[in-house]
């Protein structure tokens, strides 16, 4: 989707998907997103489903995906790519292809 999403005079909630939930993402990005009004993290994928579940439980994230591609295919407005650099290009290109550049 395109953001900001307006509903009447108010912006709707920005839905974020998380790809990669290591120390930096868990320690900085997720808490930062959760501190913002009108932002919700709706799904996460990590190296294993089990580690993704741990992060989801800790932060109240609704869905855990087994594959990073499924995060991008989910109903999101933005994606946080918190993986090792080798995956940044593929994930960014897929997100842009499916959801546009903004």
Protein Blocks (a to p, Z undefined) as FASTA:
>chain_A
ZZdddehjbccddddddehjafklmmmmmmmmmmpghiacfbdcdfbfklmmmmmmmnop
abacfbfklmmmmccfbdcdfbdfklmmmmmmmmmmmnonZZ
